[in-house]
């Protein structure tokens, strides 16, 4: 092919690409939503490049005591489900990049009338041709595809924020369960020690003739019951520790205990229901619907753009070997939208837009119902905790003290201790429900309970702390 011919074809191909304009321009859609207040500031795994892994945050589980803050840092850094969701966002970003690219040009080279017989022997009378073709998308298709894809990636970003809050909340609740299990184990151990002591005293009295065999049997029954309760508490403790460590993908927990004040609920000020209900708008399950609405509208515009026909431009250069003559052909291919005008996809996208407000209302309805249930549980458990703390437990302790000073039998004292033990376990149960309900309320509103009401001290808001700071004191 003559050098002039190659140059002309090359210039034509470049001009064809320039005619595409600004297809594939960068979208201004932000993929990662702003973090909710809950848990903000705790390092969370988010892949900035291909080489980053959850281990790169270098958060190690302690071998001794574990605080809530450390447990949350471990879970947010090393939870595999959260890491997988973050990579889904990155994958969606890459998909959006691909969607914004224009079609590739096509080049076809052809050699005809050669390697025959007679005059067509060899390549003397052969004809050579090179064709360059390019589809020019009209209606801003690439830009609209890219915008819709970026908004889909933004929805993946909301999925990540939802998963982050879920991991935060479930880890907090698992921590509270371990803390409560420690309290139950300590109470069960104390109850068994008391039962052993009373059995020993009863045995001495029976051998000395001051007691009867029935008392000894009743003391043994109490000891057997206390052993069963201690065994259950130990198994519950082991299970709770394993479930907590599982949140950061650890098969066997390294920590020996968790530290926190389960009983101190005074820092938690429960706001009015109206204040809490207004926090539903911060719930990522609700906030995401604004992006969902934009995405569906962008999808509608994308489908409308597909109904606009595209143009294929063809430029062909031909050369005859015998005469050394060459020439060019230009063609324009335009499809006729007779049958397929993308009308079905446009109608589907329009109807998806119509259902968006109803789906958002349904999401608000479900979140509000769950929030109301958690709020009621929080309020009821707070009243139960206060009642047990101010009336039931003091009365049970006073009864035990009176029995000790009144010179009653060991078995009567044992029954009083049993009543006190049950009251303590009930208090632990109520405290566990309180902190678990608090975690649910904060998850559903996306913020700590203290963010609803003014702080008691001017410097409390200097550092945002995670939920269940009360158990961590």
FILUMNU-794574 format. One record per residue (C-alpha): residue number from 1; residue in one letter; x, y, z. Coordinates in steps of 0.2 Angstrom, whole numbers. Layout:
@n: NUM; res: a; u: X; v: Y; w: Z
...
//
This chain:
@n: 1; res: x; u: 0; v: 0; w: 0
@n: 2; res: x; u: 7; v: 17; w: -5
@n: 3; res: x; u: 12; v: 28; w: 10
@n: 4; res: x; u: 0; v: 42; w: 4
@n: 5; res: x; u: -14; v: 29; w: 5
@n: 6; res: x; u: -9; v: 24; w: 23
@n: 7; res: x; u: -8; v: 42; w: 29
@n: 8; res: x; u: -25; v: 46; w: 22
@n: 9; res: x; u: -33; v: 31; w: 30
@n: 10; res: x; u: -24; v: 35; w: 47
@n: 11; res: x; u: -30; v: 53; w: 47
@n: 12; res: x; u: -47; v: 48; w: 43
@n: 13; res: x; u: -47; v: 35; w: 58
@n: 14; res: x; u: -41; v: 49; w: 70
@n: 15; res: x; u: -54; v: 61; w: 64
@n: 16; res: x; u: -67; v: 47; w: 67
@n: 17; res: x; u: -62; v: 45; w: 85
@n: 18; res: x; u: -61; v: 64; w: 88
@n: 19; res: x; u: -79; v: 65; w: 82
@n: 20; res: x; u: -84; v: 54; w: 97
@n: 21; res: x; u: -83; v: 70; w: 108
@n: 22; res: x; u: -82; v: 68; w: 127
@n: 23; res: x; u: -89; v: 51; w: 128
@n: 24; res: x; u: -84; v: 42; w: 144
@n: 25; res: x; u: -81; v: 58; w: 154
@n: 26; res: x; u: -79; v: 56; w: 173
@n: 27; res: x; u: -94; v: 56; w: 183
@n: 28; res: x; u: -96; v: 66; w: 199
@n: 29; res: x; u: -106; v: 53; w: 209
@n: 30; res: x; u: -98; v: 49; w: 225
@n: 31; res: x; u: -97; v: 30; w: 228
@n: 32; res: x; u: -93; v: 29; w: 246
@n: 33; res: x; u: -107; v: 37; w: 257
@n: 34; res: x; u: -103; v: 47; w: 273
@n: 35; res: x; u: -101; v: 36; w: 288
@n: 36; res: x; u: -114; v: 37; w: 301
@n: 37; res: x; u: -109; v: 44; w: 318
@n: 38; res: x; u: -110; v: 26; w: 326
@n: 39; res: x; u: -93; v: 19; w: 326
@n: 40; res: x; u: -85; v: 34; w: 316
@n: 41; res: x; u: -67; v: 35; w: 320
@n: 42; res: x; u: -63; v: 17; w: 322
@n: 43; res: x; u: -51; v: 10; w: 308
@n: 44; res: x; u: -62; v: 0; w: 296
@n: 45; res: x; u: -55; v: -10; w: 282
@n: 46; res: x; u: -58; v: -2; w: 265
@n: 47; res: x; u: -47; v: -7; w: 250
@n: 48; res: x; u: -38; v: 8; w: 243
@n: 49; res: x; u: -28; v: -3; w: 231
@n: 50; res: x; u: -26; v: -21; w: 225
@n: 51; res: x; u: -13; v: -26; w: 238
@n: 52; res: x; u: -22; v: -20; w: 254
@n: 53; res: x; u: -29; v: -34; w: 265
@n: 54; res: x; u: -38; v: -34; w: 282
@n: 55; res: x; u: -21; v: -39; w: 290
@n: 56; res: x; u: -14; v: -23; w: 284
@n: 57; res: x; u: -23; v: -13; w: 298
@n: 58; res: x; u: -12; v: -23; w: 311
@n: 59; res: x; u: -25; v: -24; w: 324
@n: 60; res: x; u: -21; v: -39; w: 336
@n: 61; res: x; u: -31; v: -48; w: 348
@n: 62; res: x; u: -25; v: -46; w: 366
@n: 63; res: x; u: -21; v: -62; w: 376
@n: 64; res: x; u: -27; v: -55; w: 392
@n: 65; res: x; u: -42; v: -43; w: 395
@n: 66; res: x; u: -52; v: -37; w: 380
@n: 67; res: x; u: -61; v: -20; w: 380
@n: 68; res: x; u: -76; v: -16; w: 369
@n: 69; res: x; u: -66; v: -3; w: 359
@n: 70; res: x; u: -53; v: -16; w: 355
@n: 71; res: x; u: -66; v: -29; w: 350
@n: 72; res: x; u: -74; v: -17; w: 339
@n: 73; res: x; u: -58; v: -12; w: 331
@n: 74; res: x; u: -54; v: -30; w: 328
@n: 75; res: x; u: -71; v: -34; w: 320
@n: 76; res: x; u: -71; v: -19; w: 309
@n: 77; res: x; u: -53; v: -22; w: 303
@n: 78; res: x; u: -54; v: -41; w: 300
@n: 79; res: x; u: -72; v: -46; w: 298
@n: 80; res: x; u: -72; v: -56; w: 281
@n: 81; res: x; u: -90; v: -51; w: 276
@n: 82; res: x; u: -86; v: -33; w: 278
@n: 83; res: x; u: -70; v: -35; w: 268
@n: 84; res: x; u: -80; v: -44; w: 254
@n: 85; res: x; u: -93; v: -30; w: 254
@n: 86; res: x; u: -79; v: -17; w: 252
@n: 87; res: x; u: -72; v: -26; w: 237
@n: 88; res: x; u: -90; v: -27; w: 229
@n: 89; res: x; u: -89; v: -8; w: 229
@n: 90; res: x; u: -72; v: -7; w: 220
@n: 91; res: x; u: -79; v: -20; w: 208
@n: 92; res: x; u: -94; v: -9; w: 204
@n: 93; res: x; u: -82; v: 6; w: 202
@n: 94; res: x; u: -73; v: -4; w: 189
@n: 95; res: x; u: -89; v: -9; w: 180
@n: 96; res: x; u: -94; v: 9; w: 179
@n: 97; res: x; u: -77; v: 13; w: 171
@n: 98; res: x; u: -81; v: 0; w: 158
@n: 99; res: x; u: -98; v: 6; w: 155
@n: 100; res: x; u: -92; v: 23; w: 150
@n: 101; res: x; u: -80; v: 17; w: 136
@n: 102; res: x; u: -85; v: 19; w: 118
@n: 103; res: x; u: -85; v: 5; w: 106
@n: 104; res: x; u: -69; v: 0; w: 98
@n: 105; res: x; u: -65; v: 4; w: 80
@n: 106; res: x; u: -64; v: -10; w: 68
@n: 107; res: x; u: -51; v: -13; w: 54
@n: 108; res: x; u: -52; v: -26; w: 40
@n: 109; res: x; u: -39; v: -29; w: 27
@n: 110; res: x; u: -43; v: -39; w: 12
@n: 111; res: x; u: -33; v: -46; w: -3
@n: 112; res: x; u: -42; v: -52; w: -18
@n: 113; res: x; u: -39; v: -59; w: -35
@n: 114; res: x; u: -23; v: -68; w: -32
@n: 115; res: x; u: -15; v: -86; w: -32
@n: 116; res: x; u: -26; v: -91; w: -46
@n: 117; res: x; u: -22; v: -97; w: -64
@n: 118; res: x; u: -19; v: -88; w: -80
@n: 119; res: x; u: -18; v: -69; w: -78
@n: 120; res: x; u: -23; v: -71; w: -60
@n: 121; res: x; u: -7; v: -82; w: -56
@n: 122; res: x; u: 3; v: -74; w: -42
@n: 123; res: x; u: -2; v: -57; w: -36
@n: 124; res: x; u: 0; v: -46; w: -51
@n: 125; res: x; u: -18; v: -42; w: -54
@n: 126; res: x; u: -23; v: -43; w: -35
@n: 127; res: x; u: -33; v: -29; w: -27
@n: 128; res: x; u: -29; v: -24; w: -9
@n: 129; res: x; u: -41; v: -15; w: 2
@n: 130; res: x; u: -41; v: -9; w: 20
@n: 131; res: x; u: -58; v: -4; w: 29
@n: 132; res: x; u: -59; v: 6; w: 45
@n: 133; res: x; u: -76; v: 7; w: 54
@n: 134; res: x; u: -82; v: 15; w: 69
@n: 135; res: x; u: -99; v: 16; w: 78
@n: 136; res: x; u: -103; v: 33; w: 84
@n: 137; res: x; u: -115; v: 33; w: 98
@n: 138; res: x; u: -128; v: 47; w: 98
@n: 139; res: x; u: -138; v: 53; w: 113
@n: 140; res: x; u: -124; v: 53; w: 126
@n: 141; res: x; u: -126; v: 34; w: 128
@n: 142; res: x; u: -109; v: 31; w: 136
@n: 143; res: x; u: -110; v: 45; w: 148
@n: 144; res: x; u: -128; v: 40; w: 153
@n: 145; res: x; u: -122; v: 22; w: 155
@n: 146; res: x; u: -108; v: 27; w: 166
@n: 147; res: x; u: -119; v: 38; w: 177
@n: 148; res: x; u: -131; v: 24; w: 180
@n: 149; res: x; u: -116; v: 12; w: 184
@n: 150; res: x; u: -108; v: 24; w: 196
@n: 151; res: x; u: -125; v: 26; w: 205
@n: 152; res: x; u: -126; v: 7; w: 206
@n: 153; res: x; u: -109; v: 7; w: 213
@n: 154; res: x; u: -115; v: 20; w: 226
@n: 155; res: x; u: -128; v: 8; w: 231
@n: 156; res: x; u: -115; v: -5; w: 234
@n: 157; res: x; u: -107; v: 9; w: 245
@n: 158; res: x; u: -123; v: 9; w: 255
@n: 159; res: x; u: -122; v: -9; w: 257
@n: 160; res: x; u: -105; v: -7; w: 264
@n: 161; res: x; u: -111; v: 6; w: 276
@n: 162; res: x; u: -125; v: -6; w: 281
@n: 163; res: x; u: -113; v: -20; w: 284
@n: 164; res: x; u: -101; v: -9; w: 294
@n: 165; res: x; u: -115; v: -5; w: 306
@n: 166; res: x; u: -121; v: -23; w: 307
@n: 167; res: x; u: -104; v: -29; w: 311
@n: 168; res: x; u: -102; v: -15; w: 324
@n: 169; res: x; u: -119; v: -19; w: 332
@n: 170; res: x; u: -117; v: -38; w: 332
@n: 171; res: x; u: -100; v: -36; w: 340
@n: 172; res: x; u: -106; v: -25; w: 353
@n: 173; res: x; u: -120; v: -37; w: 357
@n: 174; res: x; u: -108; v: -52; w: 358
@n: 175; res: x; u: -97; v: -42; w: 369
@n: 176; res: x; u: -112; v: -38; w: 381
@n: 177; res: x; u: -116; v: -57; w: 381
@n: 178; res: x; u: -99; v: -61; w: 386
@n: 179; res: x; u: -99; v: -48; w: 400
@n: 180; res: x; u: -115; v: -55; w: 406
@n: 181; res: x; u: -109; v: -73; w: 405
@n: 182; res: x; u: -94; v: -68; w: 416
@n: 183; res: x; u: -106; v: -60; w: 429
@n: 184; res: x; u: -117; v: -76; w: 429
@n: 185; res: x; u: -102; v: -87; w: 431
@n: 186; res: x; u: -96; v: -77; w: 445
@n: 187; res: x; u: -113; v: -78; w: 454
@n: 188; res: x; u: -114; v: -97; w: 450
@n: 189; res: x; u: -97; v: -100; w: 457
@n: 190; res: x; u: -101; v: -90; w: 473
@n: 191; res: x; u: -117; v: -100; w: 475
@n: 192; res: x; u: -108; v: -117; w: 474
@n: 193; res: x; u: -95; v: -111; w: 487
@n: 194; res: x; u: -109; v: -106; w: 498
@n: 195; res: x; u: -118; v: -123; w: 495
@n: 196; res: x; u: -101; v: -132; w: 499
@n: 197; res: x; u: -99; v: -123; w: 515
@n: 198; res: x; u: -117; v: -126; w: 521
@n: 199; res: x; u: -115; v: -144; w: 517
@n: 200; res: x; u: -99; v: -145; w: 527
@n: 201; res: x; u: -108; v: -137; w: 542
@n: 202; res: x; u: -123; v: -148; w: 541
@n: 203; res: x; u: -112; v: -164; w: 540
@n: 204; res: x; u: -103; v: -159; w: 555
@n: 205; res: x; u: -119; v: -156; w: 565
@n: 206; res: x; u: -127; v: -172; w: 559
@n: 207; res: x; u: -111; v: -182; w: 564
@n: 208; res: x; u: -112; v: -173; w: 581
@n: 209; res: x; u: -130; v: -178; w: 583
@n: 210; res: x; u: -136; v: -160; w: 582
@n: 211; res: x; u: -145; v: -163; w: 565
@n: 212; res: x; u: -155; v: -175; w: 556
@n: 213; res: x; u: -151; v: -185; w: 540
@n: 214; res: x; u: -165; v: -175; w: 530
@n: 215; res: x; u: -155; v: -159; w: 532
@n: 216; res: x; u: -140; v: -167; w: 525
@n: 217; res: x; u: -149; v: -173; w: 510
@n: 218; res: x; u: -157; v: -156; w: 507
@n: 219; res: x; u: -140; v: -148; w: 508
@n: 220; res: x; u: -133; v: -161; w: 495
@n: 221; res: x; u: -147; v: -157; w: 483
@n: 222; res: x; u: -143; v: -138; w: 485
@n: 223; res: x; u: -125; v: -142; w: 481
@n: 224; res: x; u: -130; v: -153; w: 466
@n: 225; res: x; u: -141; v: -139; w: 459
@n: 226; res: x; u: -127; v: -126; w: 461
@n: 227; res: x; u: -115; v: -138; w: 452
@n: 228; res: x; u: -128; v: -139; w: 437
@n: 229; res: x; u: -129; v: -120; w: 437
@n: 230; res: x; u: -111; v: -118; w: 437
@n: 231; res: x; u: -108; v: -130; w: 423
@n: 232; res: x; u: -121; v: -121; w: 413
@n: 233; res: x; u: -113; v: -105; w: 416
@n: 234; res: x; u: -96; v: -112; w: 411
@n: 235; res: x; u: -103; v: -119; w: 395
@n: 236; res: x; u: -112; v: -102; w: 391
@n: 237; res: x; u: -96; v: -93; w: 394
@n: 238; res: x; u: -86; v: -103; w: 382
@n: 239; res: x; u: -99; v: -102; w: 369
@n: 240; res: x; u: -101; v: -83; w: 371
@n: 241; res: x; u: -82; v: -81; w: 370
@n: 242; res: x; u: -81; v: -91; w: 354
@n: 243; res: x; u: -95; v: -81; w: 346
@n: 244; res: x; u: -87; v: -65; w: 350
@n: 245; res: x; u: -70; v: -70; w: 343
@n: 246; res: x; u: -79; v: -76; w: 327
@n: 247; res: x; u: -83; v: -58; w: 323
@n: 248; res: x; u: -65; v: -55; w: 318
@n: 249; res: x; u: -63; v: -72; w: 310
@n: 250; res: x; u: -54; v: -80; w: 325
@n: 251; res: x; u: -57; v: -99; w: 327
@n: 252; res: x; u: -51; v: -99; w: 345
@n: 253; res: x; u: -52; v: -84; w: 356
@n: 254; res: x; u: -35; v: -78; w: 363
@n: 255; res: x; u: -42; v: -66; w: 376
@n: 256; res: x; u: -46; v: -72; w: 393
@n: 257; res: x; u: -59; v: -60; w: 399
@n: 258; res: x; u: -68; v: -44; w: 394
@n: 259; res: x; u: -68; v: -29; w: 405
@n: 260; res: x; u: -83; v: -17; w: 407
@n: 261; res: x; u: -96; v: -11; w: 419
@n: 262; res: x; u: -112; v: -20; w: 415
@n: 263; res: x; u: -121; v: -13; w: 430
@n: 264; res: x; u: -118; v: 6; w: 427
@n: 265; res: x; u: -132; v: 12; w: 416
@n: 266; res: x; u: -133; v: 30; w: 423
@n: 267; res: x; u: -123; v: 38; w: 408
@n: 268; res: x; u: -137; v: 32; w: 396
@n: 269; res: x; u: -151; v: 45; w: 395
@n: 270; res: x; u: -165; v: 38; w: 385
@n: 271; res: x; u: -173; v: 52; w: 375
@n: 272; res: x; u: -191; v: 54; w: 370
@n: 273; res: x; u: -198; v: 42; w: 357
@n: 274; res: x; u: -201; v: 57; w: 345
@n: 275; res: x; u: -182; v: 61; w: 345
@n: 276; res: x; u: -177; v: 43; w: 343
@n: 277; res: x; u: -190; v: 40; w: 329
@n: 278; res: x; u: -183; v: 55; w: 319
@n: 279; res: x; u: -166; v: 46; w: 319
@n: 280; res: x; u: -173; v: 34; w: 307
@n: 281; res: x; u: -167; v: 45; w: 293
@n: 282; res: x; u: -149; v: 41; w: 298
@n: 283; res: x; u: -152; v: 23; w: 295
@n: 284; res: x; u: -143; v: 17; w: 280
@n: 285; res: x; u: -157; v: 6; w: 275
@n: 286; res: x; u: -167; v: 22; w: 273
@n: 287; res: x; u: -154; v: 34; w: 267
@n: 288; res: x; u: -150; v: 23; w: 253
@n: 289; res: x; u: -166; v: 26; w: 244
@n: 290; res: x; u: -161; v: 44; w: 239
@n: 291; res: x; u: -147; v: 36; w: 229
@n: 292; res: x; u: -159; v: 22; w: 223
@n: 293; res: x; u: -171; v: 35; w: 216
@n: 294; res: x; u: -157; v: 44; w: 207
@n: 295; res: x; u: -150; v: 27; w: 200
@n: 296; res: x; u: -167; v: 22; w: 193
@n: 297; res: x; u: -170; v: 39; w: 185
@n: 298; res: x; u: -152; v: 37; w: 177
@n: 299; res: x; u: -157; v: 20; w: 171
@n: 300; res: x; u: -172; v: 27; w: 163
@n: 301; res: x; u: -162; v: 40; w: 154
@n: 302; res: x; u: -150; v: 26; w: 149
@n: 303; res: x; u: -164; v: 16; w: 141
@n: 304; res: x; u: -171; v: 32; w: 132
@n: 305; res: x; u: -154; v: 35; w: 125
@n: 306; res: x; u: -153; v: 17; w: 118
@n: 307; res: x; u: -169; v: 21; w: 108
@n: 308; res: x; u: -158; v: 34; w: 98
@n: 309; res: x; u: -150; v: 25; w: 83
@n: 310; res: x; u: -131; v: 24; w: 82
@n: 311; res: x; u: -121; v: 28; w: 66
@n: 312; res: x; u: -108; v: 17; w: 59
@n: 313; res: x; u: -95; v: 26; w: 48
@n: 314; res: x; u: -84; v: 16; w: 36
@n: 315; res: x; u: -69; v: 22; w: 26
@n: 316; res: x; u: -61; v: 10; w: 14
@n: 317; res: x; u: -45; v: 12; w: 4
@n: 318; res: x; u: -42; v: 1; w: -11
@n: 319; res: x; u: -27; v: -2; w: -22
@n: 320; res: x; u: -24; v: -12; w: -39
@n: 321; res: x; u: -7; v: -20; w: -39
@n: 322; res: x; u: -6; v: -20; w: -58
@n: 323; res: x; u: -10; v: -2; w: -62
@n: 324; res: x; u: -4; v: 5; w: -45
@n: 325; res: x; u: -20; v: 15; w: -44
@n: 326; res: x; u: -29; v: 17; w: -28
@n: 327; res: x; u: -45; v: 26; w: -22
@n: 328; res: x; u: -56; v: 28; w: -6
@n: 329; res: x; u: -74; v: 24; w: -2
@n: 330; res: x; u: -84; v: 31; w: 12
@n: 331; res: x; u: -100; v: 24; w: 19
@n: 332; res: x; u: -113; v: 28; w: 32
@n: 333; res: x; u: -124; v: 14; w: 40
@n: 334; res: x; u: -139; v: 19; w: 49
@n: 335; res: x; u: -151; v: 6; w: 56
@n: 336; res: x; u: -169; v: 9; w: 54
@n: 337; res: x; u: -179; v: 8; w: 71
@n: 338; res: x; u: -194; v: -1; w: 63
@n: 339; res: x; u: -197; v: -14; w: 76
@n: 340; res: x; u: -185; v: -12; w: 91
@n: 341; res: x; u: -186; v: 5; w: 98
@n: 342; res: x; u: -181; v: -1; w: 116
@n: 343; res: x; u: -199; v: 3; w: 121
@n: 344; res: x; u: -200; v: -12; w: 133
@n: 345; res: x; u: -185; v: -8; w: 143
@n: 346; res: x; u: -190; v: 11; w: 144
@n: 347; res: x; u: -207; v: 6; w: 150
@n: 348; res: x; u: -199; v: -6; w: 163
@n: 349; res: x; u: -187; v: 8; w: 169
@n: 350; res: x; u: -201; v: 20; w: 170
@n: 351; res: x; u: -211; v: 8; w: 181
@n: 352; res: x; u: -196; v: 5; w: 192
@n: 353; res: x; u: -195; v: 24; w: 195
@n: 354; res: x; u: -214; v: 24; w: 200
@n: 355; res: x; u: -212; v: 11; w: 213
@n: 356; res: x; u: -197; v: 19; w: 222
@n: 357; res: x; u: -207; v: 30; w: 234
@n: 358; res: x; u: -217; v: 15; w: 240
@n: 359; res: x; u: -202; v: 5; w: 243
@n: 360; res: x; u: -194; v: 19; w: 253
@n: 361; res: x; u: -210; v: 20; w: 263
@n: 362; res: x; u: -209; v: 1; w: 266
@n: 363; res: x; u: -191; v: 3; w: 272
@n: 364; res: x; u: -196; v: 17; w: 284
@n: 365; res: x; u: -210; v: 7; w: 290
@n: 366; res: x; u: -200; v: -9; w: 294
@n: 367; res: x; u: -186; v: 1; w: 302
@n: 368; res: x; u: -198; v: 11; w: 313
@n: 369; res: x; u: -207; v: -5; w: 319
@n: 370; res: x; u: -190; v: -13; w: 323
@n: 371; res: x; u: -185; v: 3; w: 332
@n: 372; res: x; u: -201; v: 4; w: 342
@n: 373; res: x; u: -198; v: -13; w: 348
@n: 374; res: x; u: -180; v: -10; w: 353
@n: 375; res: x; u: -185; v: 6; w: 361
@n: 376; res: x; u: -199; v: -2; w: 371
@n: 377; res: x; u: -187; v: -16; w: 376
@n: 378; res: x; u: -174; v: -3; w: 382
@n: 379; res: x; u: -186; v: 7; w: 392
@n: 380; res: x; u: -194; v: -8; w: 400
@n: 381; res: x; u: -177; v: -16; w: 404
@n: 382; res: x; u: -171; v: 1; w: 412
@n: 383; res: x; u: -186; v: 1; w: 424
@n: 384; res: x; u: -183; v: -18; w: 428
@n: 385; res: x; u: -164; v: -14; w: 431
@n: 386; res: x; u: -169; v: 1; w: 443
@n: 387; res: x; u: -182; v: -9; w: 452
@n: 388; res: x; u: -170; v: -24; w: 455
@n: 389; res: x; u: -156; v: -12; w: 460
@n: 390; res: x; u: -166; v: -2; w: 472
@n: 391; res: x; u: -179; v: -14; w: 480
@n: 392; res: x; u: -177; v: -32; w: 476
@n: 393; res: x; u: -158; v: -35; w: 479
@n: 394; res: x; u: -158; v: -24; w: 494
@n: 395; res: x; u: -172; v: -34; w: 502
@n: 396; res: x; u: -164; v: -50; w: 497
@n: 397; res: x; u: -148; v: -45; w: 505
@n: 398; res: x; u: -157; v: -39; w: 521
@n: 399; res: x; u: -166; v: -55; w: 522
@n: 400; res: x; u: -149; v: -65; w: 522
@n: 401; res: x; u: -141; v: -54; w: 535
@n: 402; res: x; u: -156; v: -55; w: 546
@n: 403; res: x; u: -156; v: -74; w: 545
@n: 404; res: x; u: -137; v: -74; w: 549
@n: 405; res: x; u: -140; v: -63; w: 564
@n: 406; res: x; u: -156; v: -73; w: 570
@n: 407; res: x; u: -147; v: -89; w: 572
@n: 408; res: x; u: -158; v: -99; w: 560
@n: 409; res: x; u: -153; v: -115; w: 553
@n: 410; res: x; u: -141; v: -117; w: 539
@n: 411; res: x; u: -154; v: -123; w: 527
@n: 412; res: x; u: -165; v: -108; w: 530
@n: 413; res: x; u: -149; v: -97; w: 526
@n: 414; res: x; u: -146; v: -108; w: 511
@n: 415; res: x; u: -164; v: -104; w: 504
@n: 416; res: x; u: -161; v: -86; w: 507
@n: 417; res: x; u: -145; v: -86; w: 498
@n: 418; res: x; u: -154; v: -95; w: 484
@n: 419; res: x; u: -167; v: -81; w: 483
@n: 420; res: x; u: -153; v: -68; w: 482
@n: 421; res: x; u: -144; v: -78; w: 469
@n: 422; res: x; u: -160; v: -78; w: 458
@n: 423; res: x; u: -162; v: -60; w: 460
@n: 424; res: x; u: -144; v: -57; w: 455
@n: 425; res: x; u: -146; v: -68; w: 439
@n: 426; res: x; u: -162; v: -59; w: 435
@n: 427; res: x; u: -153; v: -42; w: 437
@n: 428; res: x; u: -139; v: -48; w: 425
@n: 429; res: x; u: -152; v: -54; w: 413
@n: 430; res: x; u: -161; v: -37; w: 413
@n: 431; res: x; u: -144; v: -28; w: 411
@n: 432; res: x; u: -140; v: -39; w: 396
@n: 433; res: x; u: -157; v: -35; w: 388
@n: 434; res: x; u: -154; v: -16; w: 392
@n: 435; res: x; u: -137; v: -15; w: 383
@n: 436; res: x; u: -143; v: -27; w: 368
@n: 437; res: x; u: -158; v: -16; w: 366
@n: 438; res: x; u: -147; v: 0; w: 367
@n: 439; res: x; u: -136; v: -7; w: 353
@n: 440; res: x; u: -152; v: -11; w: 342
@n: 441; res: x; u: -158; v: 7; w: 345
@n: 442; res: x; u: -141; v: 14; w: 340
@n: 443; res: x; u: -140; v: 3; w: 324
@n: 444; res: x; u: -157; v: 8; w: 318
@n: 445; res: x; u: -154; v: 26; w: 320
@n: 446; res: x; u: -135; v: 26; w: 315
@n: 447; res: x; u: -129; v: 36; w: 330
@n: 448; res: x; u: -125; v: 34; w: 349
@n: 449; res: x; u: -139; v: 37; w: 361
@n: 450; res: x; u: -130; v: 52; w: 368
@n: 451; res: x; u: -131; v: 61; w: 351
@n: 452; res: x; u: -150; v: 63; w: 354
@n: 453; res: x; u: -148; v: 73; w: 370
@n: 454; res: x; u: -136; v: 87; w: 375
@n: 455; res: x; u: -121; v: 81; w: 385
@n: 456; res: x; u: -120; v: 83; w: 404
@n: 457; res: x; u: -102; v: 90; w: 402
@n: 458; res: x; u: -95; v: 102; w: 389
@n: 459; res: x; u: -81; v: 90; w: 384
@n: 460; res: x; u: -91; v: 74; w: 382
@n: 461; res: x; u: -93; v: 77; w: 364
@n: 462; res: x; u: -74; v: 79; w: 361
@n: 463; res: x; u: -73; v: 61; w: 356
@n: 464; res: x; u: -86; v: 50; w: 348
@n: 465; res: x; u: -86; v: 34; w: 358
@n: 466; res: x; u: -95; v: 18; w: 352
@n: 467; res: x; u: -111; v: 11; w: 359
@n: 468; res: x; u: -110; v: 2; w: 376
@n: 469; res: x; u: -97; v: 13; w: 383
@n: 470; res: x; u: -106; v: 10; w: 399
@n: 471; res: x; u: -101; v: -8; w: 399
@n: 472; res: x; u: -83; v: -3; w: 395
@n: 473; res: x; u: -80; v: 8; w: 410
//
